[in-house]
Amino acid sequence: MSLISRRSMLQASIGATGALSLSGLAAAMQQNTSPHGRPKLKITDIRTAYVTVHGPQLHVRIYTDQGLIGQGEATDAALGGAAIIAGFRRILIGQDPLNVEALWERIRTAGVFAGAQSGQYITALSGIEIALWDLVGKAVGLPVYQLLGGKVRDKVRIYCDSANHHPDDPLARQKLNEIEKMGFTAAKIDIDEARDPNRFDRVNWTANNAEIDRMVKEVAFVRETLGKGVELAVDMHGRYDATTGKRVAIELEPFRLLWLEEPVPAENIDVMRDIRQSTKTPICCGENLFLRHGFRELLEKRAADIIMPDIQKCGGLLEARKIADMAHTYYVPFAPHCVVSPIGTMASCHVCAAVPNFLVLEWHWIGHQQLWRDFVKEGEIIDKGFVTVTDRPGLGVEMNEEAARKSQMPGSKWFEA
């Protein structure tokens, strides 16, 4: 039976009993995923392209012998990822892309002596894994959230990461008000400042009184500018020491923040726990942790009130689901870090729609709104601060290549064989 015929039967099965009704879904899955009925795909090629908007992002495409293409995206530690992915080809070429977990585990364990615990290796693997799930969804005619266990919510709440927090900026109030008018119910600002004139030392990040006063002033300005219906999170980017982290967390208690993010680096869990225990301000961290293993001690030691894995580098969609499930056993909310294009953002939304303990997802393209709207063929995916998770097969969005190439990293290849 051809892939097209199988897809037609899937659609007919769903349509006959109602969109994704239980009986229709069961029949469709039986027809399309049983060993004798599901698509027989083989991976034929893997190609990559770099864009740079909020830092470097690596886009991944996995090609198959039946013309289906899966797309994924990785971020932050993405530089060098194209070369790492080229090394994955020997494991992936000729394989069935529907066996996502097996391929993911083979790649991870094959790199156990090559850094497959974190960093660039896992970031590259994340891009591959997301592309595989896109392929699976397209092959069986189902959205990725359905493959992750189904939806617990139709809409995914988004918060806007904004740089408009300086009281001396004449446009800051106007831009903050625009965020509120766009419908966002939460926003985030950064209060770490390498060029703060009050700093005494360019290397040591122990904040003095003047620096802390500046931080508090910025938070107060944003809090009084935004309406009460907009929650406020604050990021310190893991730059400061324990002394500063504790002081700032306590100083910001009156503002009832959504969270204070990474007041210290994430590698010392005991220090993060000490800061959490010293304050009423909720502490959030996790964007620089990798795999379930990176979150185990954080959760066991109750070192964070909220976790924020970056799904485009922590191991991918299913790994993020597993991390969220671990956090759920500790009653810890899941609020992923996300600075990527609409492709990676929608991928993250499929996970956020499928886990019970989801809180809010980041959006960091406020300074690139036209590119954001044009990046995928579907156009704008955020409506009044929420993303409605698409029911289209796979991730449900496709790159608008003409628009996306405007952000191509200079000197980099674009999905070349």
C-alpha positions as CSV (number, residue, x, y, z in Angstrom):
1,M,0.0,0.0,0.0
2,S,1.4,3.4,-0.9
3,L,2.1,6.2,1.6
4,I,-0.6,8.3,-0.1
5,S,-3.1,5.6,0.3
6,R,-2.3,5.0,3.9
7,R,-2.7,8.8,4.6
8,S,-6.0,8.8,2.8
9,M,-7.2,5.9,4.9
10,L,-6.1,7.7,8.0
11,Q,-8.0,10.8,7.1
12,A,-11.1,8.8,6.2
13,S,-10.9,6.9,9.5
14,I,-10.7,10.1,11.4
15,G,-13.4,11.9,9.4
16,A,-15.9,9.0,9.7
17,T,-15.9,9.1,13.5
18,G,-15.2,12.7,14.3
19,A,-11.9,14.6,14.4
20,L,-9.5,12.6,16.5
21,S,-12.3,10.8,18.4
22,L,-11.1,7.8,20.4
23,S,-12.5,5.2,18.0
24,G,-11.2,7.1,14.9
25,L,-7.8,7.6,16.5
26,A,-7.6,4.0,17.5
27,A,-8.5,2.8,14.0
28,A,-6.1,5.2,12.3
29,M,-3.2,4.3,14.6
30,Q,-3.9,0.6,14.1
31,Q,-3.8,1.0,10.3
32,N,-0.8,3.3,10.1
33,T,1.5,2.0,12.9
34,S,1.1,-1.8,12.8
35,P,4.1,-3.5,11.4
36,H,2.3,-4.6,8.3
37,G,0.5,-1.3,7.7
38,R,2.8,1.6,8.7
39,P,4.9,3.5,6.2
40,K,8.2,1.8,5.3
41,L,10.6,4.7,5.4
42,K,14.4,4.9,5.1
43,I,16.6,7.9,5.9
44,T,18.5,8.9,2.8
45,D,20.2,12.2,3.8
46,I,20.6,14.8,6.6
47,R,21.4,18.4,5.8
48,T,21.7,21.6,7.9
49,A,21.6,25.3,7.7
50,Y,22.5,28.1,10.1
51,V,20.5,31.2,10.9
52,T,21.4,33.9,13.4
53,V,18.7,36.0,15.0
54,H,18.9,35.6,18.8
55,G,22.3,34.0,18.5
56,P,23.0,31.0,16.2
57,Q,20.3,28.5,15.4
58,L,20.9,25.3,13.5
59,H,18.1,24.0,11.3
60,V,18.1,20.3,10.5
61,R,16.4,18.4,7.7
62,I,16.1,14.6,7.5
63,Y,15.3,13.2,4.0
64,T,13.6,9.9,3.2
65,D,13.2,7.5,0.3
66,Q,9.4,8.4,0.1
67,G,9.9,12.1,-0.2
68,L,9.0,13.0,3.3
69,I,11.3,15.5,5.0
70,G,11.5,16.2,8.7
71,Q,12.7,19.5,10.1
72,G,14.2,20.3,13.5
73,E,16.0,23.2,15.2
74,A,18.8,23.5,17.8
75,T,20.1,26.6,19.6
76,D,22.8,28.2,21.7
77,A,25.5,25.5,21.6
78,A,24.6,25.1,17.9
79,L,27.9,26.3,16.5
80,G,29.8,23.3,15.4
81,G,26.6,21.2,15.4
82,A,26.6,20.8,11.6
83,A,29.9,18.9,11.8
84,I,28.7,16.8,14.7
85,I,25.5,15.9,12.8
86,A,27.6,14.9,9.8
87,G,29.2,12.4,12.1
88,F,25.7,11.0,12.9
89,R,25.1,10.1,9.3
90,R,26.7,6.7,9.6
91,I,24.1,5.8,12.3
92,L,21.1,7.4,10.5
93,I,21.4,6.7,6.8
94,G,19.3,3.7,5.8
95,Q,17.4,3.5,9.1
96,D,13.7,3.7,9.8
97,P,13.1,7.3,11.1
98,L,9.9,6.1,13.0
99,N,12.1,4.4,15.6
100,V,12.9,7.7,17.3
101,E,13.9,6.4,20.7
102,A,16.2,3.7,19.3
103,L,18.0,6.1,17.0
104,W,18.3,8.7,19.8
105,E,19.8,6.2,22.2
106,R,22.2,4.8,19.6
107,I,23.6,8.3,18.9
108,R,23.8,9.2,22.5
109,T,25.6,6.1,23.6
110,A,27.9,6.2,20.6
111,G,29.2,9.5,21.8
112,V,29.7,8.6,25.5
113,F,33.4,9.4,25.1
114,A,32.8,12.4,22.8
115,G,30.9,14.6,25.1
116,A,27.4,13.1,24.8
117,Q,26.5,14.3,28.3
118,S,25.8,17.9,27.4
119,G,26.9,20.8,25.2
120,Q,27.3,20.7,21.5
121,Y,26.8,17.0,21.2
122,I,23.4,16.9,22.9
123,T,22.4,20.2,21.1
124,A,23.0,18.6,17.8
125,L,21.2,15.4,18.8
126,S,18.2,17.6,19.9
127,G,17.9,19.0,16.4
128,I,18.0,15.5,14.9
129,E,15.4,14.2,17.4
130,I,13.0,17.0,16.7
131,A,13.3,16.4,12.9
132,L,12.6,12.7,13.5
133,W,9.4,13.5,15.4
134,D,8.3,15.8,12.6
135,L,8.9,12.9,10.2
136,V,6.9,10.4,12.3
137,G,3.9,12.8,12.5
138,K,3.9,13.3,8.8
139,A,4.3,9.6,8.1
140,V,1.3,8.6,10.2
141,G,-0.7,11.8,9.6
142,L,-0.8,12.9,13.3
143,P,0.4,16.0,15.1
144,V,3.4,15.5,17.3
145,Y,1.5,16.2,20.5
146,Q,-0.6,13.2,19.8
147,L,2.5,11.0,19.6
148,L,3.6,12.4,23.0
149,G,0.4,11.3,24.8
150,G,-2.1,13.8,23.5
151,K,-3.1,17.3,24.6
152,V,-4.0,18.5,28.1
153,R,-4.5,22.0,26.7
154,D,-5.3,23.5,23.4
155,K,-3.4,26.8,23.9
156,V,0.2,27.3,25.1
157,R,0.8,30.5,27.1
158,I,3.7,32.6,25.9
159,Y,5.7,35.2,27.7
160,C,7.7,38.0,26.0
161,D,11.3,38.4,26.8
162,S,11.9,42.2,26.5
163,A,15.0,44.4,26.7
164,N,12.8,47.5,27.3
165,H,13.4,47.9,31.0
166,H,15.6,51.0,31.4
167,P,13.9,53.9,33.1
168,D,16.0,56.4,31.2
169,D,14.9,55.0,27.9
170,P,12.3,57.4,26.5
171,L,10.7,54.6,24.5
172,A,10.7,52.0,27.2
173,R,7.2,52.7,28.5
174,Q,5.7,52.7,25.0
175,K,7.4,49.4,24.1
176,L,6.3,47.8,27.4
177,N,2.7,48.9,26.8
178,E,2.9,47.4,23.3
179,I,3.8,44.1,24.8
180,E,0.7,44.3,27.0
181,K,-1.5,45.3,24.0
182,M,-0.2,42.3,22.1
183,G,-2.0,40.2,24.8
184,F,1.0,38.7,26.7
185,T,0.1,37.9,30.3
186,A,3.8,37.6,31.3
187,A,7.1,39.3,30.4
188,K,10.7,38.9,31.4
189,I,13.6,41.4,31.7
190,D,17.4,40.9,32.2
191,I,19.0,42.8,35.1
192,D,22.6,41.6,34.6
193,E,24.7,44.3,33.1
194,A,28.3,43.9,32.2
195,R,28.6,47.6,31.3
196,D,27.1,48.9,34.6
197,P,29.3,52.0,35.4
198,N,29.0,51.1,39.1
199,R,31.0,47.9,38.6
200,F,34.5,47.9,40.2
201,D,35.8,44.8,38.5
202,R,35.4,43.5,34.9
203,V,35.8,39.9,35.9
204,N,34.3,39.4,39.4
205,W,30.5,39.7,39.3
206,T,29.9,40.4,43.0
207,A,27.4,43.3,42.9
208,N,27.9,46.3,45.1
209,N,25.1,48.4,46.6
210,A,24.9,50.7,43.6
211,E,24.5,47.8,41.2
212,I,21.8,46.3,43.3
213,D,20.0,49.6,43.5
214,R,20.1,49.8,39.7
215,M,18.6,46.3,39.4
216,V,15.8,47.1,41.9
217,K,15.1,50.4,40.1
218,E,14.7,48.6,36.8
219,V,12.4,46.0,38.2
220,A,10.3,48.7,39.9
221,F,10.0,50.6,36.7
222,V,8.8,47.7,34.7
223,R,6.4,46.5,37.4
224,E,4.7,49.9,37.7
225,T,4.5,50.2,33.9
226,L,2.9,46.9,33.2
227,G,-0.6,46.2,34.3
228,K,-1.3,43.9,37.2
229,G,-2.5,41.3,34.8
230,V,1.0,40.8,33.4
231,E,3.3,38.7,35.5
232,L,7.0,39.6,35.6
233,A,10.0,37.4,35.5
234,V,13.6,38.6,36.0
235,D,16.8,37.0,34.6
236,M,20.3,37.2,36.0
237,H,21.8,34.8,33.5
238,G,23.9,32.9,36.1
239,R,26.6,35.6,36.1
240,Y,26.7,36.5,39.8
241,D,27.9,34.8,43.0
242,A,26.0,33.4,46.0
243,T,26.2,36.6,48.0
244,T,24.7,38.7,45.2
245,G,22.1,36.1,44.4
246,K,20.8,36.0,47.9
247,R,20.7,39.8,48.3
248,V,18.9,40.4,45.0
249,A,16.3,37.7,45.6
250,I,15.4,39.2,49.0
251,E,15.4,42.8,47.6
252,L,12.9,41.7,44.9
253,E,10.5,40.0,47.2
254,P,8.0,42.9,47.3
255,F,7.5,42.7,43.6
256,R,6.1,39.1,43.8
257,L,7.9,38.0,40.7
258,L,6.9,35.1,38.5
259,W,10.5,33.9,39.1
260,L,14.1,35.0,39.5
261,E,16.1,33.2,36.9
262,E,19.6,31.8,37.5
263,P,20.9,34.1,40.2
264,V,24.0,31.9,40.2
265,P,25.5,29.5,37.6
266,A,23.6,26.2,37.3
267,E,26.6,23.9,37.9
268,N,26.5,24.2,41.7
269,I,23.2,22.8,42.8
270,D,23.8,23.2,46.5
271,V,24.3,27.0,46.1
272,M,21.1,27.3,44.0
273,R,19.3,25.4,46.8
274,D,20.7,27.8,49.4
275,I,19.4,30.8,47.6
276,R,16.0,29.2,47.1
277,Q,15.8,28.5,50.8
278,S,16.8,32.1,51.7
279,T,14.0,33.9,49.9
280,K,10.3,34.0,49.1
281,T,11.1,34.9,45.5
282,P,10.6,31.8,43.3
283,I,13.9,30.6,41.8
284,C,14.0,29.2,38.2
285,C,16.8,27.5,36.4
286,G,17.7,24.8,33.8
287,E,18.3,26.4,30.4
288,N,21.9,25.2,30.6
289,L,21.2,21.7,31.9
290,F,21.1,18.7,29.6
291,L,19.2,15.5,29.5
292,R,17.2,14.0,32.4
293,H,20.4,13.4,34.2
294,G,21.1,17.2,34.3
295,F,17.9,17.8,36.2
296,R,18.0,14.8,38.6
297,E,20.0,16.4,41.4
298,L,18.3,19.8,40.9
299,L,15.0,18.2,41.6
300,E,16.2,15.8,44.3
301,K,17.7,18.7,46.3
302,R,14.7,21.0,45.8
303,A,17.0,23.6,44.4
304,A,14.5,25.3,42.1
305,D,10.8,26.3,42.3
306,I,10.5,26.2,38.5
307,I,12.6,24.4,35.9
308,M,13.2,25.7,32.4
309,P,14.9,23.2,30.0
310,D,15.7,24.5,26.6
311,I,13.9,21.9,24.4
312,Q,16.2,22.8,21.4
313,K,19.3,21.7,23.3
314,C,18.3,19.5,26.3
315,G,17.8,16.4,24.2
316,G,14.7,17.1,22.2
317,L,10.9,16.6,22.5
318,L,10.6,13.3,24.2
319,E,13.5,14.0,26.5
320,A,11.8,17.3,27.5
321,R,8.6,15.4,28.1
322,K,10.6,13.0,30.4
323,I,12.2,16.0,32.2
324,A,8.7,17.5,32.7
325,D,7.4,14.2,34.1
326,M,10.3,14.0,36.6
327,A,9.5,17.6,37.7
328,H,5.9,16.7,38.1
329,T,6.7,14.1,40.7
330,Y,8.1,17.0,42.8
331,Y,5.2,19.3,42.0
332,V,7.6,21.6,40.1
333,P,6.3,23.7,37.1
334,F,7.8,23.4,33.7
335,A,8.5,26.7,31.9
336,P,10.8,26.0,28.9
337,H,13.5,28.4,27.7
338,C,12.9,29.2,24.0
339,V,14.8,31.7,21.8
340,V,14.3,30.0,18.4
341,S,12.2,30.5,15.2
342,P,8.5,29.5,14.8
343,I,9.7,26.0,13.9
344,G,11.4,25.4,17.2
345,T,8.8,27.3,19.1
346,M,6.0,25.2,17.6
347,A,8.0,22.1,18.4
348,S,8.2,23.2,22.0
349,C,4.5,23.9,22.0
350,H,3.7,20.3,21.2
351,V,5.6,19.3,24.4
352,C,4.0,22.1,26.5
353,A,0.5,21.0,25.3
354,A,1.1,17.4,26.4
355,V,2.4,17.8,29.9
356,P,0.3,18.6,33.0
357,N,2.7,20.9,34.8
358,F,3.4,23.4,32.0
359,L,3.5,27.0,33.2
360,V,4.6,29.3,30.3
361,L,6.9,29.3,27.3
362,E,9.4,32.0,26.3
363,W,9.4,34.1,23.1
364,H,12.5,36.2,22.3
365,W,11.9,37.7,18.9
366,I,10.2,40.9,19.9
367,G,12.9,42.8,18.0
368,H,12.4,40.8,14.8
369,Q,8.7,40.7,14.4
370,Q,8.5,40.8,10.6
371,L,11.0,38.0,10.2
372,W,9.1,36.0,12.8
373,R,5.8,36.4,10.9
374,D,7.5,35.5,7.6
375,F,9.7,32.7,8.8
376,V,7.1,29.9,8.2
377,K,4.5,29.6,5.5
378,E,1.7,29.6,8.1
379,G,2.5,33.2,9.2
380,E,2.0,34.4,12.7
381,I,1.5,31.6,15.2
382,I,1.1,33.7,18.4
383,D,-2.3,35.2,19.0
384,K,-2.9,37.4,22.0
385,G,-0.1,35.8,24.0
386,F,-1.0,32.2,23.2
387,V,-0.1,29.6,20.5
388,T,-2.9,27.3,19.5
389,V,-1.2,24.0,18.8
390,T,-1.7,22.9,15.3
391,D,-3.5,19.7,14.4
392,R,-1.5,19.3,11.1
393,P,0.8,16.3,10.9
394,G,4.2,16.5,12.4
395,L,5.2,19.9,13.8
396,G,2.6,21.6,11.6
397,V,4.6,24.4,10.3
398,E,7.0,24.7,7.3
399,M,9.9,27.0,6.7
400,N,9.3,29.9,4.2
401,E,12.8,29.5,2.7
402,E,12.9,32.9,1.0
403,A,12.2,34.7,4.3
404,A,14.4,32.4,6.4
405,R,17.4,32.9,4.2
406,K,17.5,36.6,5.1
407,S,18.8,35.5,8.4
408,Q,21.3,33.0,7.1
409,M,24.6,33.1,8.9
410,P,27.2,34.7,6.7
411,G,29.6,32.1,5.1
412,S,27.5,29.1,6.2
413,K,26.0,26.4,3.9
414,W,22.2,26.2,3.3
415,F,21.0,22.6,3.3
416,E,23.7,21.6,0.9
417,A,24.4,17.9,0.3
